[in-house]
Amino acid sequence: MQFSHFLDKIRIRAEEVDYHDADDAEVIKCQPDLLPVPPLPEGPRKWDAFHLAGYWIAEAFGTSQYQVASTAVASGLSPGSTIGAVFLGHVLVSIACACNGWIGATYGINFPVFSRASFGIRGTAIAVTCRAVAAIVWFGTQTYQGGQCVQVMLGAIWPSFKSFPNHLPTSAHVTSSQLLCFFIFYIIQLPLLWIHISKLRYLFMVKVIIMPIFGFTLFGWAVGRAHGFGPVFSQGTKTTTTPAAVLFFSAMTSAIAPKATLALNICDFTRYAKSRRTVVWTNILSLSIPVTLCAILGVVVTSAVEVIYGVTTWNPLQVCDLWSSRAAQFFAAFCWSLAVIATNISANSTAVGNDLAILFPEYINIRRGQYICAILGVAACPWIVQNSAASFTSFLGGYSIFLAPISGILLSDYFILRHQNFEIPALYRHGRGQYWYTSGFNWRAIVAFTLALIPNLPGFARKVNSHLNVPVGATYLFSVVWPVGVVVASVFYLTFSFLFPPLIERKDIQPTFTSKDDSLADKKDEKDHSATIHVQGV
């Protein structure tokens, strides 16, 4: 009895939305975080080009982007080719981000609701679970990296902290000081999870001002002290048993992997955008160029450190420890910690919050979901993930094998099968409507998703366990895991959809979007046949 009373206390109050055009009207009832975001002036669509560009620039300057070239260069690929691969990878994933971002800005819906159109009202659980698992593990590992930043800062303030006594066994894979700093960073991060998504643009603006300045300062220091770009940057591709083309595409895939989640959940943010058109160019330009610049920064600084100190390290925090200036150590670690916080919220906790909200809409909203993500992130024991065998890191990098097919299915469904037309009220109907399919599941999407995994599974298994006997061709194919997953899933999904056509009801309803950037023709269409939203609590 007490438990049922507790459930009633935490139950989320639903809201009703009158979604209508000139011909008919329909009431959508759902929890507020899942409802379409109305356009201005009624809704909180305040993200302009500056904020959207800031989102990606803030995402670009981080420790993972700094180190993105390390594996490829260590494997024998030249730094120049590695940077080219990083750029190509981000151009490809930026196209997916632009397309998904367009949908979010057009209809004001997030990824979990958007995926209902192709996977079904219930089948969307498959897509959101795949994304949530990756985001939870990444949240934990990113928090651990933030703890390492705190460790450097405390060591800069109190040098004696570097000799902090360790009372944990080796089997714990973490020292007492590392665990302490992990929870310090964890506690600092928790209040920021309370910020609503629509207001996160202010957090990104802080990072977009600080991090580029810090990056250019670090670049200037490296080139000035080393009197050039150093030996690492000028080295060519080394002869190895692996073909150079495979090394190139592996570097491309490594660049895509951290953004594979963002390629899905970007509409969680673009639903608050003022203009659809700015979503496209900001996603393509502001993603591909700044991240490539950060990769160049990593190569240049690593090369310079080898000249200055005679040490080769791709870890920016280890570079901080080499400096004699404690103030420089502190502020550099502070900047990297700021980068970790912004990335952790935008790419991880927010994604899990949206996913859990669609899975448990009566009890979990985005804010609650973010805190659940924080709890599960600690439960994942990220210090073991970071300090154990490289196989688990390879698993995280190769997790795009599951995310790529989802991207392919979503994009082919909207842009090809449905000709850019969604019936928004049907995305919230249970038991009926064109997105209910078979008992809430679209078997075409599920089968296409499963079949798209098959070509990359052998290479994925080899990536996780290098001792497995896998044909060399399968490992080479895995070097292009994300493009292969997108294309194969799209082909299978469209084939099944054309052979066994689902119910598709094309509604002549213009998107819930108004912007001064839209063309006059678009404005005329919206005036003649518009869709509006009115919200009231129930």
ZAMARGU-4260 file (C-alpha; in steps of 0.2 Angstrom, whole numbers, plus 5000, padded with zeros to 4 digits):
<rodrens>
0) 5000/5000/5000 | 5014/5012/5004 | 5023/5008/4988 | 5008/5012/4978 | 5006/5028/4987
5) 5024/5032/4983 | 5021/5028/4965 | 5007/5040/4965 | 5017/5054/4973 | 5031/5052/4959
10) 5019/5050/4945 | 5022/5063/4932 | 5007/5074/4927 | 5002/5072/4909 | 4998/5087/4898
15) 4986/5088/4883 | 4991/5096/4866 | 4978/5101/4853 | 4987/5098/4837 | 4977/5104/4822
20) 4977/5110/4805 | 4963/5118/4795 | 4953/5102/4793 | 4954/5093/4809 | 4961/5092/4826
25) 4967/5079/4838 | 4972/5079/4856 | 4989/5072/4861 | 4991/5067/4879 | 5009/5064/4886
30) 5021/5069/4899 | 5028/5087/4895 | 5046/5082/4890 | 5040/5071/4876 | 5028/5083/4868
35) 5032/5093/4852 | 5041/5109/4856 | 5030/5124/4850 | 5038/5137/4839 | 5041/5155/4846
40) 5033/5164/4854 | 5023/5150/4863 | 5038/5138/4864 | 5056/5139/4871 | 5064/5138/4853
45) 5078/5150/4857 | 5093/5141/4849 | 5100/5151/4835 | 5115/5148/4824 | 5127/5155/4837
50) 5121/5143/4850 | 5120/5128/4838 | 5138/5131/4832 | 5143/5134/4850 | 5136/5116/4854
55) 5148/5108/4841 | 5163/5119/4845 | 5161/5115/4863 | 5160/5097/4859 | 5175/5098/4848
60) 5187/5103/4861 | 5189/5089/4873 | 5201/5075/4878 | 5194/5062/4867 | 5195/5073/4851
65) 5212/5078/4856 | 5217/5060/4857 | 5207/5054/4842 | 5223/5053/4830 | 5234/5044/4843
70) 5229/5026/4838 | 5231/5029/4820 | 5248/5037/4821 | 5254/5024/4833 | 5248/5011/4821
75) 5259/5018/4807 | 5248/5030/4798 | 5255/5047/4794 | 5249/5062/4804 | 5243/5070/4788
80) 5233/5055/4782 | 5226/5053/4800 | 5220/5071/4800 | 5212/5068/4783 | 5203/5053/4789
85) 5197/5062/4805 | 5190/5076/4793 | 5182/5063/4782 | 5174/5054/4796 | 5167/5070/4804
90) 5160/5076/4787 | 5150/5059/4785 | 5143/5059/4803 | 5139/5078/4801 | 5128/5074/4787
95) 5118/5062/4798 | 5118/5075/4811 | 5111/5088/4799 | 5097/5077/4793 | 5092/5071/4810
100) 5094/5089/4817 | 5082/5095/4803 | 5069/5083/4808 | 5070/5089/4826 | 5069/5107/4821
105) 5055/5104/4809 | 5043/5095/4821 | 5050/5099/4838 | 5052/5081/4843 | 5066/5072/4851
110) 5075/5056/4846 | 5064/5043/4856 | 5048/5050/4848 | 5056/5052/4831 | 5061/5033/4831
115) 5043/5028/4834 | 5040/5032/4816 | 5051/5018/4809 | 5053/5006/4824 | 5035/5007/4830
120) 5027/5014/4846 | 5034/4999/4856 | 5048/4995/4845 | 5057/5011/4848 | 5063/5003/4865
125) 5076/4994/4854 | 5083/5010/4847 | 5083/5020/4863 | 5091/5005/4873 | 5105/5004/4861
130) 5109/5022/4863 | 5106/5023/4882 | 5118/5008/4886 | 5132/5017/4876 | 5128/5034/4884
135) 5128/5027/4902 | 5145/5019/4900 | 5152/5034/4892 | 5145/5045/4906 | 5155/5035/4919
140) 5171/5035/4909 | 5170/5054/4905 | 5167/5057/4924 | 5182/5047/4928 | 5192/5058/4915
145) 5185/5073/4924 | 5191/5066/4941 | 5209/5065/4933 | 5207/5083/4929 | 5203/5087/4947
150) 5218/5076/4952 | 5230/5088/4942 | 5221/5103/4949 | 5223/5098/4967 | 5241/5093/4964
155) 5245/5110/4957 | 5237/5118/4972 | 5245/5106/4985 | 5260/5097/4978 | 5259/5085/4993
160) 5243/5078/4986 | 5253/5069/4973 | 5259/5058/4987 | 5242/5055/4994 | 5242/5037/5002
165) 5234/5023/4993 | 5223/5011/5004 | 5216/5001/4990 | 5222/4985/4983 | 5229/4983/4965
170) 5214/4973/4960 | 5203/4988/4963 | 5210/4996/4947 | 5210/5013/4956 | 5220/5022/4969
175) 5212/5031/4984 | 5217/5048/4977 | 5209/5044/4960 | 5193/5038/4968 | 5192/5054/4979
180) 5194/5065/4964 | 5182/5055/4954 | 5168/5058/4967 | 5173/5077/4969 | 5170/5079/4950
185) 5155/5068/4951 | 5147/5079/4965 | 5152/5095/4956 | 5143/5089/4940 | 5127/5084/4948
190) 5119/5101/4950 | 5122/5105/4932 | 5111/5090/4927 | 5096/5100/4934 | 5098/5113/4920
195) 5084/5111/4907 | 5089/5106/4889 | 5083/5122/4882 | 5094/5132/4894 | 5110/5122/4891
200) 5115/5134/4877 | 5122/5145/4891 | 5134/5131/4897 | 5140/5129/4879 | 5143/5147/4877
205) 5155/5147/4892 | 5165/5133/4884 | 5165/5140/4867 | 5173/5155/4873 | 5186/5147/4885
210) 5191/5131/4875 | 5196/5139/4858 | 5206/5152/4867 | 5215/5138/4877 | 5217/5128/4862
215) 5226/5141/4852 | 5236/5146/4867 | 5242/5128/4869 | 5245/5127/4850 | 5256/5143/4851
220) 5266/5136/4866 | 5269/5120/4857 | 5275/5127/4841 | 5285/5141/4850 | 5294/5130/4862
225) 5298/5116/4849 | 5303/5129/4836 | 5291/5121/4823 | 5279/5106/4822 | 5292/5093/4828
230) 5296/5075/4822 | 5279/5067/4824 | 5270/5079/4813 | 5282/5076/4799 | 5284/5057/4799
235) 5276/5047/4784 | 5266/5032/4784 | 5276/5017/4791 | 5276/5000/4783 | 5265/4988/4792
240) 5256/4971/4789 | 5240/4981/4788 | 5236/4990/4771 | 5237/5009/4772 | 5219/5011/4766
245) 5213/5000/4781 | 5223/5011/4793 | 5215/5026/4785 | 5197/5020/4786 | 5200/5013/4804
250) 5205/5031/4809 | 5190/5038/4800 | 5179/5025/4810 | 5188/5030/4826 | 5183/5048/4823
255) 5165/5044/4820 | 5163/5032/4835 | 5161/5046/4848 | 5149/5055/4837 | 5138/5040/4833
260) 5127/5043/4848 | 5126/5062/4844 | 5121/5058/4826 | 5105/5051/4834 | 5101/5062/4848
265) 5105/5079/4840 | 5087/5082/4838 | 5085/5082/4857 | 5093/5099/4855 | 5088/5105/4838
270) 5070/5104/4843 | 5073/5120/4852 | 5081/5128/4836 | 5073/5144/4829 | 5077/5139/4811
275) 5079/5123/4801 | 5091/5130/4789 | 5104/5135/4802 | 5103/5118/4809 | 5110/5111/4792
280) 5125/5122/4790 | 5129/5123/4808 | 5129/5104/4810 | 5140/5101/4795 | 5153/5115/4797
285) 5153/5117/4815 | 5156/5099/4818 | 5168/5094/4805 | 5180/5109/4805 | 5183/5112/4824
290) 5185/5093/4828 | 5198/5092/4815 | 5207/5107/4822 | 5207/5099/4839 | 5215/5083/4831
295) 5228/5093/4823 | 5231/5101/4841 | 5234/5084/4848 | 5246/5079/4835 | 5256/5096/4836
300) 5257/5096/4855 | 5262/5077/4856 | 5276/5081/4843 | 5282/5096/4852 | 5282/5087/4869
305) 5293/5074/4861 | 5305/5088/4856 | 5304/5098/4872 | 5304/5084/4885 | 5309/5069/4876
310) 5293/5061/4881 | 5279/5054/4869 | 5262/5055/4877 | 5245/5058/4869 | 5236/5062/4886
315) 5234/5081/4888 | 5234/5079/4907 | 5251/5070/4907 | 5257/5085/4897 | 5251/5097/4911
320) 5261/5087/4923 | 5277/5090/4913 | 5275/5109/4916 | 5285/5118/4930 | 5272/5131/4932
325) 5258/5125/4944 | 5247/5139/4938 | 5248/5133/4921 | 5244/5115/4927 | 5229/5121/4936
330) 5221/5131/4922 | 5224/5119/4909 | 5216/5105/4919 | 5202/5116/4923 | 5199/5119/4905
335) 5199/5101/4901 | 5187/5097/4915 | 5175/5110/4908 | 5176/5101/4892 | 5172/5085/4900
340) 5157/5092/4909 | 5149/5100/4894 | 5152/5084/4884 | 5145/5073/4897 | 5129/5083/4899
345) 5126/5085/4880 | 5131/5068/4873 | 5127/5057/4888 | 5116/5061/4902 | 5103/5071/4891
350) 5102/5056/4879 | 5099/5044/4893 | 5086/5056/4901 | 5076/5056/4885 | 5077/5038/4882
355) 5071/5033/4900 | 5057/5046/4898 | 5050/5036/4883 | 5052/5019/4891 | 5044/5025/4908
360) 5034/5040/4903 | 5023/5040/4919 | 5037/5040/4931 | 5053/5047/4923 | 5056/5064/4914
365) 5072/5070/4907 | 5079/5077/4923 | 5075/5061/4933 | 5083/5051/4919 | 5099/5061/4919
370) 5101/5057/4938 | 5097/5039/4935 | 5111/5040/4922 | 5123/5047/4935 | 5119/5033/4947
375) 5121/5019/4933 | 5137/5028/4927 | 5145/5025/4944 | 5138/5007/4945 | 5148/5004/4928
380) 5164/5006/4938 | 5172/5017/4925 | 5189/5015/4933 | 5189/4997/4928 | 5184/5002/4911
385) 5198/5015/4909 | 5212/5004/4917 | 5208/4986/4911 | 5213/4978/4895 | 5211/4988/4879
390) 5197/4976/4874 | 5184/4986/4883 | 5189/5002/4876 | 5189/4994/4859 | 5171/4988/4863
395) 5166/5006/4867 | 5174/5012/4851 | 5166/4998/4841 | 5148/5001/4848 | 5144/5011/4832
400) 5140/4994/4825 | 5123/4995/4834 | 5121/5014/4832 | 5124/5015/4813 | 5110/5004/4807
405) 5098/5014/4818 | 5104/5030/4809 | 5101/5022/4792 | 5084/5016/4796 | 5078/5032/4803
410) 5085/5043/4789 | 5079/5031/4775 | 5061/5030/4783 | 5059/5049/4783 | 5068/5055/4768
415) 5064/5041/4756 | 5049/5030/4761 | 5038/5044/4769 | 5044/5058/4758 | 5048/5070/4773
420) 5030/5068/4780 | 5026/5063/4798 | 5009/5062/4806 | 5014/5069/4823 | 4998/5064/4833
425) 5000/5046/4827 | 5017/5046/4835 | 5008/5047/4852 | 4994/5035/4849 | 4994/5018/4857
430) 4984/5003/4849 | 4980/5012/4833 | 4987/5023/4819 | 5000/5020/4806 | 5015/5019/4818
435) 5007/5005/4828 | 5012/4992/4814 | 5011/4975/4822 | 5007/4976/4840 | 5018/4991/4841
440) 5033/4984/4832 | 5038/4987/4814 | 5046/4970/4810 | 5054/4978/4794 | 5065/4989/4805
445) 5069/4976/4817 | 5074/4963/4804 | 5084/4976/4794 | 5093/4981/4810 | 5098/4963/4814
450) 5104/4959/4796 | 5114/4975/4796 | 5124/4968/4811 | 5130/4952/4802 | 5143/4959/4790
455) 5152/4968/4805 | 5150/4955/4819 | 5166/4945/4815 | 5176/4961/4815 | 5168/4967/4830
460) 5172/4951/4839 | 5190/4953/4834 | 5190/4971/4840 | 5185/4965/4857 | 5195/4949/4858
465) 5211/4950/4847 | 5214/4931/4851 | 5199/4926/4840 | 5203/4918/4823 | 5193/4929/4812
470) 5196/4931/4793 | 5207/4945/4789 | 5194/4952/4776 | 5181/4953/4790 | 5193/4964/4801
475) 5196/4975/4785 | 5177/4977/4783 | 5175/4983/4801 | 5186/4998/4797 | 5171/5005/4788
480) 5159/4999/4801 | 5148/5015/4802 | 5146/5018/4783 | 5142/4999/4780 | 5130/4999/4795
485) 5120/5014/4788 | 5120/5008/4770 | 5116/4990/4773 | 5102/4994/4786 | 5094/5007/4774
490) 5094/4995/4759 | 5086/4981/4769 | 5073/4992/4777 | 5068/5000/4761 | 5067/4983/4752
495) 5056/4976/4765 | 5045/4991/4765 | 5043/4991/4746 | 5040/4972/4746 | 5028/4972/4761
500) 5021/4990/4761 | 5016/4997/4779 | 5002/5008/4781 | 5007/5026/4776 | 4994/5040/4778
505) 5001/5056/4771 | 4994/5071/4780 | 4995/5088/4772 | 5000/5096/4788 | 5014/5108/4788
510) 5027/5106/4803 | 5025/5116/4819 | 5038/5128/4814 | 5039/5147/4810 | 5055/5156/4806
515) 5059/5173/4798 | 5073/5163/4789 | 5060/5152/4779 | 5056/5157/4761 | 5041/5167/4756
520) 5034/5152/4748 | 5035/5142/4764 | 5027/5156/4774 | 5013/5156/4762 | 5010/5137/4763
525) 5010/5139/4782 | 4998/5153/4782 | 4986/5143/4771 | 4988/5126/4780 | 4996/5127/4797
530) 4998/5117/4812 | 4998/5125/4829 | 5000/5119/4847 | 4991/5124/4863 | 4996/5116/4879
535) 4985/5113/4895 | 4988/5103/4911 | 4977/5088/4915
</rodrens>
